[in-house]
Amino acid sequence: MSEVAPEPRPPAPTPLGALVLTGLAWGTMVLVTVLATPATGGTLGLALGCALGFGGAGTLAARQVAAPAERRIGLCGFAPRLLFALVLLVPWVLLASELDNWIALLFPGAKEPAADQAAFDGLATLEVVLFAALLRPVLEEFFFRGVVQQGLVATLGPARGVLLAASLYALVRASLGVGDEYRTLTMGAQALLDGLLLGALRLASGSILPGILLQMGVVGIGLGAVAAAAWLPIPGFNASGAHTPLAWLLPAAFSVGLGLALLVRARPPRVRSGA
């Protein structure tokens, strides 16, 4: 007697499922952060909230992904030729900072460019580096570009799937600035563009690893620029100034544009579910 082949699993999460899943992860993050912060401090409390919220919700949702789940989620390697494109995309940090400068024009006095990041030292520096440059990129790429985007791309197609995943990512990031209109707008706008860039990188590579590496590089450059402001001041970026000079922005834009062109060429001709 022949065995009946099991019915293939439908793509998951669906758009509605992605919205509910993101809300669940966000709610868990907020609750854990609020409860843990008095004992652990702001950064460590947020790190714990992100780990339990997005790490926990992403892990549970990954169980519903059709086989081969690891590849659909992007838990795999990527072509070495994309490393050059990754390096070219790192100057994105300068362009994102300039977006912040333009938004600041809508909120006079809201931003002091030379001091828009607090000076960290000792344990505080270690906490920020471990969370912003190491833990958060892994959690966000696993959840948004791994679990969420693969389901949305499978149900909506590449363009709309990446856009919706990036929009959810932007809403979560923007929520961290609630209470301050300037921070909410800058964090949300930057996260939307970041999400589109990271989503395209996920499509081109088939892996979440390039996005993790890019986030780590961008955050590392940003933190390093603050530390190096005394001997390498860049107006509008890590030093006083309404805008960053074109002498910095134009090479950055050229580098990012070339990196995106390489990604387009590297994208596989047929996009598989979750790719």
C-alpha positions, 0 to 999 in steps of 0.5 A: 500500500503506497504511503500518502505524501504529507501536504506541504506547509503553507508559507508562514508567517502570513502578513497578518501572522507577521503583524501579530508575531511582531506585536507579540515580540515587541510587547514581550520586549517592552514588558521584560525591559521595564521589569528588568531595567531597575535591577540590570540597568537600561542597556542590559534590561533592553538586551534581555527584553530583545533576547526574550521578545524577538529571540523567543518569538522568532524561535517559536515561529521558526517551528512553523516554517516548511522544510528545509526550515534552516535554508528558508530562514537563512541559517546558511552560508553565502557566496564569498563574492558578496563580501566585497559588496558588504564592504562597499555598503558600510559607508551607509552609516554616513548617509543614514547620519545625514538623513538624521541631520535633515530631519533635525531641521524640522525640530530646531534645537532637538539635536546637538550633532557633537554630542548626540551620542553619550560618552561611554566609559568602562562597563557602560561602553562594554554594555553598549558594544555587546548589545548594539554591535553584537546581540541586536544585529543577530536577533533582528536579522534572525527575526525580521529578515529570517523568520518574518521576511521569508514568509512575507516574500513567499506570500506577497512576492519579493518587493512587497515582502521586503517592504512590509518586513522593513515597515514592521522593523521601522515601527519597532525601532521607532517605538524606542523613541516614543515621547520624543517626536524627533527621536521617533521620526529619526529612528523610524525613518532610518530603520525603514531605509535600513530594513529595505537595504538589509532585506535586499541583501537577504534576497541577494544572498539567501542568508541572514549572515550578510545582514548581521555582518553589515549591521555590526560593521555600521554600528562599529563604525558609528561607535568608533567615530564617536571615540575618534572624534577628537582626531578625526572630526566629521561635521554633522557625523561625529562633530558639530555641524548642520550637515556632513560635507559633500567630500564625505557624502559623495564617496559614501553614496558612490560606494553604497550605490556600487554595492547595491549594483553588485547585489542586483547582479548577484541576486539569483534569477529565481527567488525561492520561498524565503530567499 
